[in-house]
Amino acid sequence: MHMPQVLILARNDFHRRLMTDLVACNEMGVRAAAHADALEQVVSGTYRADVVVIDCHMERGDVDRALGRLRDLPPARRPRVLGVSPPAELAGDQAFAECLGWPIDIGDFARRVKDQAQAQVLALEV
């Protein structure tokens, strides 16, 4: 089984560093970026992300474009997407595998990202 890979998209530097540190502590590879442009590596196949975490404090247009690009990927290459935002903002949004409220519960965030990453890795091995 390969080490799960996580891409974090967060415009806020503090949010990006916090989420990156939490993921790295769980023995997962992690990359982080401030702009949705970082998805180009996932879309082109040069970086295999099992999970993409999107901090929805980013511009909504950027979030929507990012989600659209990920939805267009073939299922075998499509990562699971976790949204992080104020609770009511993403309620019922089907584009996300899970939606996490902000401020985040540190333990809950780390566990959910790890669970989603492991589930994605297992699904792709079948």
Secondary structure, DSSP 4 states (H G I P E B T S, - for coil): -PPPEEEEE-SSHHHHHHHHHHHHTTT-EEEEESSGGGHHHHHHTSS--SEEEEETTS-HHHHHHHHHHHHTS-GGGPPEEEEEE-GGGGTT-TT-SEEEESSPPHHHHHHHHHHHHHHHHHHHH-
